[in-house]
Amino acid sequence: MNEIKRDLAADLRICDAATAGPWRRSGDKWGDLVVYSPEMRGFHNNGGEIAELDGDQMKNATFVAEARTGWPHAIKRALDAEAEAERLRSAIDAALNRSQWGNVDTALAAVNDILSHAIKRALAAEAVGERLRAEVAELCPVGDFDTATSLLAEKTHAAEHIAELTKENARLRKVIARLRCPECGDELGDSWTVVYGDILCGKCDKCGGDKGGENQS
């Protein structure tokens, strides 16, 4: 079933047009139930009726009475939440429009593409690694080595892995250096900094270290 999106502003106008709350419920299951307005009720505890229900409608009577204040309260909170969400989205769009990402939708699409590509490369690398480990184990099983030889083999493998990571780190730094600074629009260069999670160039007047960033060069 498709959910019908209500017009919250129209719902709030309905609430505002009704008799002012709060409302109360009186009566019990052995007699008529009355939902009434205390402000409109007379000195003899009568009048001001909003609705009359049969005695077996206790839950409905309670709902009607509580809805007078509960419904507008919930609507106002929902409207405030929608306004805050729109404000935050506009702020994010404005920030992204000053960068290479565009707006929120294009940024999310770009990030999704990057993650998908990274996952595919990681899975491919993992498959290659498993194949190579199987080949190495078949040619020269490390498990057959004595302890000293096994440790030396692991040390050599670790050194090779560190060298690969160092090379990849240098490559990523070059990629970052070619990105544009979201503050001034210049390339980040080698002296970029991270300021509260944002990557800035660290060279111009707007981002030249006055925010307490950490230099990455």
C-alpha positions as CSV (number, residue, x, y, z in Angstrom):
1,M,0.0,0.0,0.0
2,N,1.4,3.4,-1.0
3,E,1.8,5.8,1.9
4,I,-0.1,9.0,1.6
5,K,2.1,12.0,2.5
6,R,0.0,14.4,4.6
7,D,0.1,18.1,4.3
8,L,1.4,19.0,7.8
9,A,0.7,22.7,7.5
10,A,-2.9,22.0,6.6
11,D,-3.2,19.5,9.5
12,L,-1.9,22.2,11.9
13,R,-4.5,24.7,10.6
14,I,-7.2,22.1,11.4
15,C,-5.8,21.9,14.9
16,D,-5.7,25.6,15.3
17,A,-9.3,26.0,14.1
18,A,-10.7,23.5,16.7
19,T,-11.7,24.4,20.3
20,A,-8.6,25.2,22.3
21,G,-7.1,22.4,24.4
22,P,-6.5,20.7,26.5
23,W,-9.5,18.4,26.4
24,R,-10.6,15.9,29.1
25,R,-12.5,12.7,29.2
26,S,-15.2,11.8,31.7
27,G,-17.5,8.8,32.2
28,D,-16.8,5.1,32.3
29,K,-17.7,1.9,30.5
30,W,-21.1,1.7,32.3
31,G,-22.3,5.0,30.9
32,D,-21.8,7.6,28.2
33,L,-18.2,8.9,27.7
34,V,-17.8,12.6,27.2
35,V,-14.8,14.5,25.8
36,Y,-15.0,18.1,26.9
37,S,-13.2,21.4,27.2
38,P,-12.5,22.4,30.8
39,E,-12.5,26.1,29.8
40,M,-16.1,25.8,28.4
41,R,-17.5,23.6,31.2
42,G,-20.0,25.2,33.5
43,F,-20.1,25.5,37.3
44,H,-22.3,22.4,37.6
45,N,-19.7,20.2,35.8
46,N,-21.7,20.2,32.6
47,G,-21.5,21.7,29.2
48,G,-18.4,22.2,27.0
49,E,-18.9,18.8,25.3
50,I,-16.7,18.1,22.3
51,A,-17.9,14.6,21.6
52,E,-20.0,11.9,23.2
53,L,-19.2,8.2,22.8
54,D,-20.7,5.0,24.0
55,G,-19.3,3.4,27.1
56,D,-17.4,0.7,25.2
57,Q,-15.3,3.4,23.4
58,M,-13.0,4.2,26.3
59,K,-9.8,4.0,24.2
60,N,-11.3,6.1,21.5
61,A,-12.4,8.8,24.0
62,T,-8.9,8.9,25.5
63,F,-7.4,9.2,22.0
64,V,-9.7,12.1,21.1
65,A,-8.9,14.0,24.3
66,E,-5.2,13.5,24.0
67,A,-5.0,14.2,20.3
68,R,-6.1,17.8,20.9
69,T,-2.7,18.7,22.3
70,G,-0.7,15.7,21.1
71,W,-1.4,16.1,17.4
72,P,-0.3,19.7,17.0
73,H,2.8,19.1,19.2
74,A,3.8,16.2,16.9
75,I,3.1,18.2,13.8
76,K,5.2,21.2,14.9
77,R,8.1,18.9,15.8
78,A,7.9,17.3,12.4
79,L,7.7,20.7,10.6
80,D,10.8,21.8,12.6
81,A,12.6,18.6,11.7
82,E,11.8,19.1,8.0
83,A,13.0,22.7,8.1
84,E,16.2,21.7,9.9
85,A,16.9,18.9,7.4
86,E,16.4,21.3,4.5
87,R,18.7,23.9,6.1
88,L,21.4,21.3,6.5
89,R,21.0,20.0,3.0
90,S,21.2,23.6,1.6
91,A,24.4,24.2,3.7
92,I,25.9,21.0,2.4
93,D,25.0,21.9,-1.2
94,A,26.5,25.3,-0.8
95,A,29.8,23.8,0.6
96,L,29.9,21.2,-2.2
97,N,29.2,23.7,-4.9
98,R,32.4,25.4,-4.0
99,S,34.3,22.1,-4.5
100,Q,34.7,19.6,-7.3
101,W,31.7,17.5,-6.0
102,G,28.8,19.7,-7.1
103,N,25.7,19.1,-4.9
104,V,24.8,16.3,-2.5
105,D,23.4,14.0,-5.1
106,T,26.4,14.2,-7.4
107,A,28.7,13.9,-4.4
108,L,27.0,10.8,-3.2
109,A,27.1,9.3,-6.7
110,A,30.8,10.1,-7.0
111,V,31.6,8.6,-3.7
112,N,29.5,5.5,-4.5
113,D,31.5,5.1,-7.8
114,I,34.8,5.5,-6.0
115,L,33.8,2.9,-3.3
116,S,32.5,0.5,-5.9
117,H,35.8,0.8,-7.9
118,A,37.9,0.4,-4.7
119,I,35.9,-2.7,-3.6
120,K,36.4,-4.3,-7.0
121,R,40.1,-3.6,-6.9
122,A,40.4,-4.9,-3.4
123,L,38.5,-8.1,-4.3
124,A,40.7,-8.6,-7.4
125,A,43.9,-8.0,-5.3
126,E,42.7,-10.4,-2.7
127,A,42.1,-13.1,-5.3
128,V,45.5,-12.5,-6.8
129,G,47.0,-12.7,-3.3
130,E,45.3,-16.0,-2.5
131,R,46.5,-17.4,-5.8
132,L,50.1,-16.3,-5.2
133,R,50.0,-17.6,-1.6
134,A,48.8,-21.0,-2.9
135,E,51.5,-21.1,-5.5
136,V,54.2,-20.1,-2.9
137,A,52.9,-22.7,-0.4
138,E,53.0,-25.4,-3.1
139,L,56.6,-24.5,-4.2
140,C,58.0,-23.7,-0.7
141,P,55.6,-24.3,2.2
142,V,56.5,-21.9,5.1
143,G,54.9,-24.4,7.5
144,D,57.8,-26.8,6.7
145,F,60.4,-24.3,7.8
146,D,62.0,-24.2,11.2
147,T,61.0,-21.3,13.5
148,A,64.0,-19.1,12.6
149,T,63.6,-19.6,8.9
150,S,59.8,-18.9,9.1
151,L,60.4,-15.7,11.0
152,L,63.0,-14.5,8.4
153,A,60.5,-15.3,5.6
154,E,57.8,-13.3,7.4
155,K,60.2,-10.4,7.9
156,T,61.0,-10.3,4.2
157,H,57.3,-10.4,3.3
158,A,56.6,-7.6,5.8
159,A,59.4,-5.4,4.3
160,E,58.0,-6.0,0.8
161,H,54.5,-5.0,2.0
162,I,55.8,-1.9,3.7
163,A,57.6,-0.9,0.5
164,E,54.3,-1.3,-1.4
165,L,52.4,0.7,1.1
166,T,55.0,3.5,1.0
167,K,54.8,3.6,-2.8
168,E,51.0,3.7,-2.7
169,N,51.1,6.5,0.0
170,A,53.3,8.6,-2.3
171,R,50.9,8.0,-5.2
172,L,47.9,9.1,-3.1
173,R,49.7,12.2,-1.9
174,K,50.3,13.2,-5.5
175,V,46.6,12.7,-6.3
176,I,45.6,14.8,-3.3
177,A,48.1,17.5,-4.3
178,R,46.2,17.9,-7.6
179,L,42.8,18.4,-6.0
180,R,41.3,21.9,-5.6
181,C,41.2,23.7,-2.2
182,P,37.5,24.1,-1.3
183,E,38.3,27.5,0.2
184,C,40.3,29.3,-2.5
185,G,40.0,27.0,-5.5
186,D,43.8,26.6,-6.0
187,E,45.5,23.2,-6.3
188,L,46.3,21.8,-2.8
189,G,50.0,21.2,-3.7
190,D,52.4,19.4,-1.4
191,S,51.8,21.6,1.7
192,W,48.1,20.7,2.2
193,T,46.6,20.5,5.7
194,V,43.7,18.9,7.3
195,V,41.5,21.3,9.3
196,Y,38.6,19.8,11.2
197,G,38.3,17.1,8.6
198,D,38.6,19.4,5.5
199,I,41.6,19.2,3.3
200,L,42.9,22.8,2.6
201,C,45.9,24.1,0.7
202,G,47.5,25.8,3.7
203,K,49.0,28.5,1.4
204,C,46.4,31.2,0.9
205,D,45.1,33.8,3.4
206,K,41.9,31.8,3.9
207,C,43.5,28.6,5.0
208,G,47.1,29.5,5.9
209,G,47.2,27.8,9.3
210,D,45.0,30.1,11.3
211,K,42.5,27.3,12.0
212,G,45.0,25.0,13.7
213,G,45.3,22.4,10.9
214,E,47.9,19.6,10.8
215,N,50.4,20.0,7.9
216,Q,50.7,16.9,5.8
217,S,53.8,17.6,3.8
